[in-house]
Amino acid sequence: MNDQILWTPTRLGAIALPHRLAMAPMTRSRANADGTVTDLTAAYYEQRNSFAMLVTEGTQPSADGQGYLNTPGIHEPAHVDAWKSVAAAVHATGAAFVIQLMHVGRISHPSNTPHHRPPVAPSAIAANAMMYTATGPHPMAPPVALDTAGIARTVDEFRRAAAMALDAGADGVEIHGANGYLLHQFLAANTNQRDDEYGGSIAGRTRFPLEVAAAVAAEIGADRTGFRISPANPFNDITETDTHQLYGHLAGELARLDLAYLHLVHAGDEELLPTIRRIWPDRLVVNRAGADLAARIADLDNGSADVVAVGALALANPDLPARIRARAAFNEPDPATFYGGDHHGYTDYPALAD
């Protein structure tokens, strides 16, 4: 495996990277109940600051945006103050720090949110899935369809959260338009059955995500704004039948905004990847889901990606760049400790030096 290209510096808009290996966003559910991150969170990210860029776990831009227990927020002053120590810990080695803005939409339950209101969504269609709560698993709650005033309010929540992320020391934000959460729910026809300007056609279904991206870019700069997509990902009860047309249009319209990067979760559609690459000729981050490291590096070698992101590998190997350089073995991730809990499975994976 020739990994030389992995160690060359690059830029994603205004975000300078010392090399091309990034940590993908991963929900870990270890924030305080009020959405503030902790000293343990700072230790977790500091352990991984040899990655070129760390994208945080999904961080809610509002109380409505929370779905899971103990996920962090970036919509209150206390959230900003708490994230500052995390940003400082990451920046200590020159790594870039990006906060992912994740509004879960219908993937929620009132008991998991501070206001206990029903979740919001493009249409009043509940997800066919369960949500873990403090009293155990419950069916996803029926959501309330956002009206146009609610959509405008949600766009503004993203804008305000992006500004607060930079106040907290982040180099930029990544808008989560993937994995069946709110923006993805607007994109997919099975979750968006609106008959107004935000539904129906591809142009209608992409309107809200594009309004969010435009508002965030106007607030903090397009060169500090990323956007994540996961074409055809069925996670969280999503069904897409027009994937190539939908994401071709979305990527093309996002490209007009000249964002810092597009983050593609690539699930194996080898015809779609070159289409996205033609639309997005540079500043493309690719997370080749489930692939080994050699396949990810091949995306850099053949020009399919400018930066590659890894998830579980980074979770279990806080010093992954050093392990790659040393051709050392990798730790295996423990799925039982992915969500919630204490330091076990979070900050106690052994480093190569150990």
N, C-alpha and C positions, 0 to 999 in steps of 0.2 A: 504494500500500500504506500504510494507516494503522496505524502501529506504536505509537501512543501508549500503548495498554494494556500493551505489552511492558515499559514502563519504570516501572510502578507497583509499589511494594513489596508484599510479602505474607509470610505465615508458613507453614511446614510444621511443624506442631506447635511444638516449642521452637526450631526452626531459622528464624531471621529471614533474609529474602532482600531485597536492595536493589532487585531487579527480577525479571523472570519468565523469563529466558533461562538455562537450565542446560546444562552440558556432560554428555553421556551417558557412561557407562562404555565404555571401549574398550581391549581388550587390545593392548599394545604390545611385550611381551616384551623389555624392556631392563633388568630387574633383574639383580642378581648371581645366581650359581648357587645361593647359599644363601638366596635369597628376600629379601635386603635391597635396598631401593631405594637409588639413588645420587644424587650431586650433580646429575647430568644429569636424573634424574627430578624433582628439586626445581625445576630450571630450566624444565622442560616445563610443570609445573603453574603455576609463578609467571607464565610468559608468558600464561597463560589466566585469571588471577585477576580479570579484569574481568567474567567470567561471574558470575551471581548465586550459583550453586552448582556446584561441580565434584564429580562422582561419579567416584571413581578406577576404574582398570582392575580387573578381577576379581582379588581377593586371597584366597589360599587360607587357610582357617581351621585347616588341619592339613596334615601331610605327605601324607596320603591324598587331600587335596583338590586337589593339583597335577596338571595334565594337560599343559600346554605348557612348553617350555623357557623359563627366565628370566622366569617370572611371580613377582610379589611375594607375600610371606606376611605374616601377622599372628598368628603363633602362638608366636614366640620373643621373648625380651627384646631381642635385636638388631634384630628387625623393628620393634619399638616405637620404639627409639631412632632408627632410620633414618627412619621416617615423621615424626618430630617436626619435622625441618627442612622437610619438604614442607608440613605443616600451617601452620607459621609463615609460609612464603612465600605461601600462599593467603590467610591471614587478614590479611596486611598491607594489603589494600585493602577489607576488610570482606566478602569473599566467604565463603560457607559451604563447608565441606570435609567430604565424606562418603566413607567407605571402603566399597566394595562387597565383601561376603563371597561368594566364589564357590567352591563345591565342585564339581569337574567330574564326579564319579562315574565312569562308565565311559569318558568321553572322555579317555583317558590311555594311557600305556604305561609299564611298569615302569622303563625306562631313563631316563625323564624325572623320576623322583621320587627323593628322597634315600634312601629305604629299599628301593627296587627291588621292592616287593611288587606283586601284581596289584591293579588298581583295584577299587573297590567299587561296587555298584549295587543297585537294588531287586530285580532278578532277574539270574541268570547268563546274560545275553544280550549278546553283543558288538555294538558299533555297526558298521554296514556303512560304514566310512570309514577313512581313513588318518590316522596321526599322524606329524608331523615330529619326528624325534629327531636327536641329534648324529651318527648314522650314516646319516641319510637317512630317507625315509618308510617306515613299517611299518604293517601293519594294526592297528587298535585291538585291544588285548589283551582276552581273555575276562575279564570281571569276576567277582568273588566276591559272591554275594548277601549283603547285610547280614542278620544275625539280629537278634532284638529287642534283645539286649544291644549289638550294634553300632550299631543305630539310636539307642539311648539315649546311647551314647558320642558319636556324631556330633552329636546335639542339643547335648550339653555342649560339644563343640568350637566350635560356632557361638556359644554363650553366652560362653565364655571369650574367643574372638576379638573379640567385640563389646566386651567390657570393655577389652581391650588396645587396640582402635582408639580408644576415648575417652582412654585413657592416653597415646596417641600424639598427641592434640590434635584428633582428628576431632570434628565437631559431631554426628555420628550415623553410622549404618551403613545400607547398603542390602543386603537379603538378595536374592541372585540366584536367582529362581525361574523363570528363562526360558532360552531358547536351547539347550535340550537337555541341560543340566547336571543335577546330581544331583536337585535338588528337582523339576525339570521331568520327569525320568525317573520319579519316583514318580507324577506326575500323569497321564502318558500310558499308555494301556492296552497299547501295543505294547512298552513297556519295563518295565512293572510287571505281571507275571503272578503275583503272590503270591496265596495263598489264606488269608492270615491277616488280622488287623485292619488291616494297612497296604496292602491290595490289594483288587481286585474292584470294589466300588461306588465311586461318587464320594466318599462320606464316607470310605471306606478309603484311597483314593489321595491324598486331601488331608490325611490325618492327620499324616504326617511333616512336610510343609511348615508346617502350622499349629503343630505342636509346636515347630519351630525358631523361628517368629515369636514364639510365646508366651514361650519361654525367653529370647530376646534382649530382648524388651520388658520382661520382669521384671528382667533384669540391668541394662539401661542406661536404661530408661524407654521406654514406647511412643511418647512424643513425640519420640524421637530415632531411631526405627526405621522404615525404609522397606522396601518389598517390590516387586520387579520381576517382571512377567509378560509373556509373549509368546504370546498365544493363537493356536493353529493354526500356529505357526512350525515348519516341518519340519526346521530346521537340526539337525545332529547326529543324523540318522536317527530323528526323532520323527514319529509319526503320531497325530493326534487326530481322533476322529469325533464327540465329544460336547462340542464346544467351548463352546457357549452354556450348557449345563447345568453343565459342569465349572467354568467361570470365574465364572458367576453364584454358585455355591455357595462357591467359594474366596473371592471378593471379599466376599461377605456375612459369612463367618466371620472374615476378616481385619478387616472393619469393626468387629466386636465388640471387637477388641483396641484400637481407637482409635489406630491407628498414625499416625506423622507424615505419611506419604504412601503412595500406591500409584503405581507407575511402570509405565505401560502402553506396551508397544511395539505400536503400532497399524499393522497391515499392510494396512489397507483394508477391514476388515469394518465397514461403516457401520451395521449393525444392532446389533453388539455394543457399540460405543462408547457409545451412549446407555443401554444396559443397565448397563454398568459405571458410567456417570456417575450413574444413579439410585441405585445401591448406594453409591457413593462421592461424595456431593454436594459435597465440598470436599477440598482437598489432593490433587488428582489431577494427576500429572505425565504428559504425553503426549509420546511420541517417535513422530511420524508417519513411519515408515521410508520413505526415498526421496523424501519430498515436498519441494517448494521452501519457501522461508521464508514466502511469502504464505499457503500452506495451513496452516502451523503457527500463524501469528498468527491466522488465522481461527478456529482452535480456541479461542483465548482470547476472541476477539470474540463468538463464539456461545455461550460458556459450557461448551464441551466439555472444557476444561482450565483449570487454575489456573496451571500452569507448563508451558513447553514445553522439551524437551531436544533437542539436536542432537549428532550424532556426527561424521561426516567433515567437516562444515563447521567444527566447532571444532578438529579435528585440523589442518586446513590454514590456518585463519584464527585465530591466537591472540588477535587483537584484534577478533573478530567484532562485539561490541557497538559499537565505534567505527566499524566499516565500515558497519553498518546505519544508524547515526545520520547518517553522512556520505553515504549513498547511494553508497558506493564499490563497486568491483568486488571479487569474491571470488577468492582463490587457489584453484586446483584441486588436490585431494589426489592424491598419487602412491601408488597401491596397492602398488607394488614396495617401498616403504619402511614399510609398515604394521607389520610384525612383525619384531622383532630389528634388529640393526645398531647404529649409533652415532648421532650427532647429526643425520645427513642424513635428512631427512624426518621429523624429530622436533622439533628446536628451531631449524631454520634456515629455516622458512617466513617470508617477509618480512612485516613489520608495515606498516601503512598509513603510518606516519611515514617509512618507508624509501623 
